[in-house]
């Protein structure tokens, strides 16, 4: 496909957390080995401040009295869940739905209001400690109860539930295989305590396993039936200890959750129901929030956000620097064979890309150039903080790109393809077209291969696209923790290693990072890993936008949170009517 004129929209994601905070975060205790730092709440950089704007209200500007119970949140999504089994699903809406019903043991929480969260919050955990450098003990919050539906019937959540819960997680959730496989065993030691034995030391265990986008939750094993087949029937098996109950699913139309009246946090949640109507088109979402058919949107391009603020009285846009569910965009290059097994070629591709032009033209100035990781990520290194000899690979320099190609043996360039999909919202295709045009200026003839989403998931997302080609994937979700990204993207064992990177030097350095409990050392190792990934250009980070959330009039939210766990958000969101 010939590259066309590339003026597009911005697809971004934001999640916000409002109102009443849950109980204070318990303080984990250290283990008996005093030389091993507990690594419970890693030291983090100051939180970027979220900003919120609200259009003038149609009638009164008087402040509401406070949170009230009632109302339905309607949050549009793109498609039905490909699987209803909680341990198998990893796409956006089905993952966020899971955490409404099943309690995630750790998550990210933001205090005070209007700040981007970087603090790990022990959601279903009362306390925890390192027994030694490969053994952690966790005590559940007492009094958590499952929803009052058969066959579970409202019984208490106990540590014994964690054993089969983690076994299913470890077996089925492929996106977390390289992390969960570090765990050797899980054992309940009393009614509320379970012990996790690791194969090797893991300083970021809590942030990188439990609090990640696909973090560990707890479920009653009996809900899945004797052979586990009921997990694909949410009306039978989605029985958790979270704030909402599964209510119904109309394939191709919507699915719905209702308030859990016996939730273990008294008085929460506030809203009576949460619905996920299937509205894949972003323009249709704008029309739907304008007419009041939906009241929360997170996939609107910046141009449409501006329109919504003008059109919808009382609409609010909350944004926070850093990526959300659709925040991190990458250009992958299959490193397993020529020409992309040559770092000179990959560096040339990077220097052929005019990232600032993408920011200015496609994102209308509302994006930023990043290094290896988004700026809101723990330990992230901004481009300005990279050594000059490394930073150059993020700068547009077509002449230098041609020189590198010639040194690599491609003085006339070469022919390749950029694989992407029509299944992602704007501006995915516009960016692909822009990249093709930029690469052509240095002799790289990159055609566009626009796949149907199902084929894309079986090829690009499985790192099975052809050797000698490239791919784009805009939907890489990044939480504030760093370890998963450093492994997932560029380590041989990484679950999102779509450039098929196999660099023993990188892998050895990453294992040192994972094994460290010392925050200063972890930060230094993370920096070295990011410098290596940018200088060797394994995969190319493209400009990132803010996380954003657009809410309709009368919807009260104040927090922006990363990732897919929106349970605390939905506990605290409330509506005026």
N, C-alpha and C positions, 0 to 999 in steps of 0.2 A: 504494500500500500504506500502510495506516495505521501510524504509528509505534507500536511495541510497547514493553513494558517492556525496558529496556536494561541488563541485567546480563550481562556476558560474560567472555570469556577473553582472555588476552594471547598473541598470536603473536609470537615473537621469534626472532632468529637469532643464533648465535654461532659462531665458529670458533676453534679453539685450536691452538697450536703447541708441540710438546713436545721434550724431550730434547736430542739432539745438534745443535748449530748448524752450519750450513755454513761454508765458508771465510770469512775476514774480508772485509768489503765493500771493494772497491778504491776508491781515491780518484781521482775524475775530475780531469783536469788542465784548466787554463784555456787558452783559445785565445790567439792572438797579439795580440788586441785588448784591451789592459789596461784600457780604460775600461768594458768589458762584463763584468759579474759573471757567473760561470759558472752560477749557479742550480742547482747539482747536488743539494745536500741542503739544502732550505730550512730556515731557522730555524723551529723549531716550539715550540709551548707544551709544558710538561711533560706527560708521559703520565699520564692517570688510572690509578690502580692497580687492576688486576683483583683480584677476590676469588674464592676457591674454597671450597666446603664439601663435605665428604664424609660420607656416612652411615657408621655403625659397620660394620666388616667382620664377616662372619658367623663367621669362625673366628679366624685369627691377625691381629694388628696389626703384625707384623714387617715392616720395610721391605724391598722387593725388592732383589736384588743390583744390578740395573741393566738396561738395555735388552737385549732378546733378539729374535732373528729368529723369526717364526712368527705364526700367528693370522690371522683374517679380520675386518676392520672391516665392519660392516653398517650403512649410513647411509641411512635411508629418504628417499624422495622422493615427489613428488605425481603425476608423470606421466612418460610416455615423452618423450624429446626430440622437439620438433617438427621438428628437422632435425639430421642428424649431420654436416653440413658444418661444420668448426670456424669458418669465417669467417662463417657465417650464424646460428649459434645465439647466443642471449643470455639464455635463461632459466636459472634457478638451477642445477639439477643437471647439465644438459648443458654449461654453462660450467665448473663446477667439475671435471667429468670431463675436459674438454679440457686443463686445466692439469695433470692427472696424467700426460698422455701427451706434450704439446708444451711445450717450455721457454719460459716467459715471461721476457723479457729483464730486466725490472725488476719488483720487487714490494715489499711492505711486510714488514718483519721487526722483531721485538720482542726487545730485550735491555735489562736482564736479564729473567729469568723473571718471570711474573705481572705484566707491564706491558702496557698497550695500545700497539700498535705505531704509531709515527709516522715511523720511519726508512725511507728508501728503500734497498732492498738490490739491488745489481747482480747478479742471479741468473745470467744467461748472458753477462754482459759483464765483460771484464777491465779495461777502462779506457775513458774517453771524454773528449772535450773540445769546446769551441766553437772552430771555426776562424774564424768571424766571427759577427755577431749573427743571421745567418740560415742558418748552416751548422754542423752538428754531425757529429763523426766518432766512431764506435763500434768498438771492437775486441772481438771475441768471445773468450770463454774458450777456450783451446786444449785439445784433447783431448776435447771433447764429441762423442759419437758417437750416431748414430741407432740405434734398435733393430734387431736383426739379423733382419729379415724382408724378403723380396723385395717390390718390386724395389730396395729401398734397401740391404739387406744389410749393415747396420752401418757404413756409411761415416761419415767425419767431417763434422761440421757446419761449413759454410764460409760466408763472407760473401755469396757469390753466391746462396745460398738465401734471403737476406733480400729480394732484389729481387722475385721472384714472390710470396713470402709477404706482403709489404706490399701488393703490387698487389691480391691477393685480399682482404686486410683492408680496404683503401681502397674497393674496389668493392662488397663485400657486407655489411659490418657497419654497418647503417644507424644503430645507436645511437651510433656514433662518427664519423659523417660530418662533422659540423661541426668536429671535431678533426682527423681524418685529412686532410681537404681543405686544411688549412693546409700540408701537405707537398707540395712541387712535384715532387721526384724522390728516388729512392734509387738509389745506385750503389755497387757493390763496387769498392774501390780496390786491394785485394790479397786474399790468401787469407782473412784473418781480419777485415779492416776494411771497413766500409761507411760511406758519407757520405750524410747526409740534408740535402737543401736545402729550406728553407722559403720560402713566399711572403711571409712577414712575420715579424718578431721574435716569439719565444714563450718568455718567461722560464720557464714551467712545463712545458716540453716533456716532460721525463722523468717527472715526477709525474702530469701530466695526460693524456699519451698512453700512455707505456710502462707505468706502474705502476697505471693505473686499473683499475676492475673488468673492463673489456674490453681490457686492455692487450695490447701487441704480443707475439706469440710467433713462433717460427721453425719452418718445416716443410719437408720435401723435396718439391719440386714433382712429381717423378715418381710419388709415391704416389697422386696423384689421377687418373692415367691421362692419355692424350693430350688428351681433351676435358674433363677435370675431373669427369667423372660419377662416378668412384669415391669421391669425398669423401663421398657419402651412404651408402657401404658401409664402416662402420668396421672390419669384419674384414679389409678389403683395404687401406684407406688410412690408418688411424690408426697411423702409424709415426712416432713422435717421438723426442726425446732426453730425455724425462722419466723419472721413477722407476717408472712402471708401464706395462704392455702391455695393450692391449685384448684381452679374452678371449672374451666372448660377450654376446649380447643375446636375451632372451626377451620379446618385445613384451607389454606389459601386466603383466609379472611382475617382471623385474629386469634389470640389466646388470652386468657384472663385469670387473674388471681384476686382473691378476696382477703380481707383483714382477718388475721388469726386472733379470735377473741380471748384465747388463753395463752397468748404470748408471754414469755417469762419476764419481759421488761414491762411492768405495769403501765397502762396508759398509751402504749405505742402498739402499732403505728397509728398515724392520724387519719390517713385516707382509707376509705372503705374498699377501694378496689384499684388494681393496676391492670391496664389493658395494653396489649401489643398489636395494634392494627397493622396489617401488611400494606405498606405504601412505599414501594421502592423508588419512585421518582421524586427528586428533591423539589421540583416546581409544584408538584401535587401536594407535597408536605407544606409548602408555604401557603398554598390556597387553603389547606385544611386547618392550619393554625389561625389563619385570617378569619375563617368562618366559625371557629370554635369547635370544630370536630375533633381536634387534638389539642393538647395544651403543653406539651414538652417536645422539643425537636433538637436533635443533635447531628444532623447531617447536612446542614445548610451551608452552601458556599457563602463567602463574605459578601458578595453582591446581593444575595437574597436575604442575608441577615440585615443588611442596611435597609432593604425594602420593607422587611417585617417590622423593624423599629419605627418606620414611618407609618405603616399601614395599620398595625395592631396596637390599639390604645392599651397602655399598661404592660406591653411586652417588655421583657427583661433579657438582656444578653449578659451572661457571666463568662468571663474568659480568664485563662491562667496560662502563663508561659509553659510550654512543654507539651508533649504529645498525649493524646488520649487513645481510645481504641483504634482509631484510624490515623494515629499521629505520625508514625515513622515510615518514611518512604525510602526504598532502596532500589538501586539499579544493580542487579546481580549479574555476574559474569562467570560462566562455568569454568572454574579453575582446573578442571581435571584433564584438559587437553588444549591443543593449540587453537587459537592464538592466545587465549586468556590464561594459560599456564605460565606465561611470561610476564613478570611484574612490570616490565617496561611498557608493554601493551596496555595493561590495566591503568598504569599511571598516565599514559597518553589519553586514554578515554576520560579519565578524571579531569585532566587539564583542558580537554576539548569542550567540557560542559561549562556554560556560562550560568552559574547558579544565581547570580544577582539578577540576570534577565528573567529567570523563572520567578524570582521573588517579585520583581517590579511589574511584569506583564501578566503572568497567570494568577498570581496571588495579590495583585493590586497593592503591593507593598506590605502586606500583612503576613509576613513569614520571616524566617531567619535562617541564615546559613549555619550549619552545625558541623562538628567534627565527626567522630565515630558515634557518639551517643547524644541524645537530646539534652539540652542544657538543664532541664529540671531533674535529670537523673543523678542520683548519688554518685559522687566522684567524677562526674563528667568533666571533660576538658574542652573549653571553648576554643574555636579556631585561633583567636588572638593569643591564647596561651600555649599553643603548640610551637615547637622550634621552627624557625623560619624555613629550614630545609625540608620540613614536613608540611608546613602550612601551604607551601607552594602548590601542592597537589590539589588543594581546594580552590585554587585561583585559575581563572580562565586565561589560558596562554596557548593559542592555536599553534604558534610557531614552535614552541617548545614541544608540543604534542607531536608535531610532524617529525621533529628531530628524534624523539623517543621511538616513534614507529620505525624510522629508518634504522636506528641502532638495533631494533629488535628484528630486523630483516623484512620489514613491510614498508619500503619507501613509497609504494603506490597505494598504501592502505590495504583494505581487504573487505570482503562482503560478509555480512552477518545478519542477524535478525533480533528484534526486541519483542519478546513474548509477553503479552499482557491479556487482559480480559475486558469484555464489555459488561461484565457483572459488577464492576466497581463503579461508584458514582463519579461524576465530574470532580476534579479535573484530571483523572488518571490518563485518559486517552490524549488530552491536550499536552500533558507533560511528555508522554511517549513521542508524540509528534515533534515536540520541541527538541527532545534529545536526538531524534533522527536527523533533524535539520542541522543541529550543531555538530554532530559527528561527521556529517557529509563534508563539512568545511575543512576537515583534516584528512579526508580520503577514506573514512570508514563509512561504507555504504550499508546502512542498517534499515532494512525493511521492517514494517510492523506486522506482527502476527497477532491479530485480535481474536482470542479464543472465546468460546462459550464457557461459562463459569465452571461447569462440571468437568470439562476436559482440562481446564486450567488447574483445578484442584488436584487432578491426578498427575499432572506433569510439573508445572512450575512449583506448586506448593510441596511436592514430593522431591524436588530437586532432580527431576527426570526429563528436563528439557534438553535439547541436543547440545553436545559438545561443540564449541565454537560459536555459541549463541549467548544472548543476554536475556534477562527477564526483569520485569518490574512487579513489585508487590507493595502497594501502599498501605495494606492493613496489617502492619506489625505493631502490636500493642506493647507499650513500654511502661512499667511501673517505676516508682522512684528508686527501687533497688537496682544494682548494677550487675551483679554476678550472672543472672540469667541471660542478659543481653550479651555479655562478653563471651559466654559459652555458646549460646544459641546461634549467634550470627556467624562466628568465625572459627569455632573449635571443630575438629573432626567429629566429635560426639554431639555437636549441637543439633537441636531439634529443628532449627530454622536456618541451617547451614545451606542456603540455596545457591551459594557460589561454589559448593563442593570443595571447600577449603581443606587442605591437609598439610598443615605446617607444624612439624614436631616442635619447633622453637616456640611457637605461640602456645601450643598445648601444654608444654612444660611450664611456661610462665603462668598460664591460667591455673594449673593445679597448685602452684605455690600460692596464688591468690585465694583459691578456695580453702586451702588448709590453714590459712592464717586467721588468728583471733585478734590480732593487734590492728587497731583502726588506722594508725599511721602507716603501718606497712601495707595494709590493704589498699589504702588510697594511692600509695606510691606504685604498687603493682598494677592497679587499675589504670593509672596514667601510662605506664609502660605498654600495657596491652593496647590502649587506644592509639598511642603513637605508632605502634607497630601496624595496627590495622589501617590507619590512614596512609602511612608511608608505603606499605605493600599493596594498598588499594585492593584488598580482597573483594569488597563490595563497596558501592559508593552511596553514602548518605546524601539524600537530596534535601532541599529546603523544607523546613517544618513550620507549620502554623501553630497558633495557640489552640488549646482545648477550649471549646465553647459550648454553651447550652443556651438555647432560646426557650423561655417559658412564656405562656400566655398570661393574660390578666388574672389576678387573684391567686396565682400560684407562688408560694413563698419558699425559696431556697436561697442559701447563702454560701455554700461551700462548693469548691471545685475539687473533684477527686479523680485520680487516674484509674485506668484499668477497667475491669468488668464487674467488680464487686460493688453493686449499688444498694446493698441491703441497708446500710446505715443511712444512706440518702433517703431511701423510701420509708424508713422508719420515721424520719423527721420532716419530710416534706408535708406541707399542709395547704389547704385551699380555703379561701374566704367563703365560698359557697359551693 
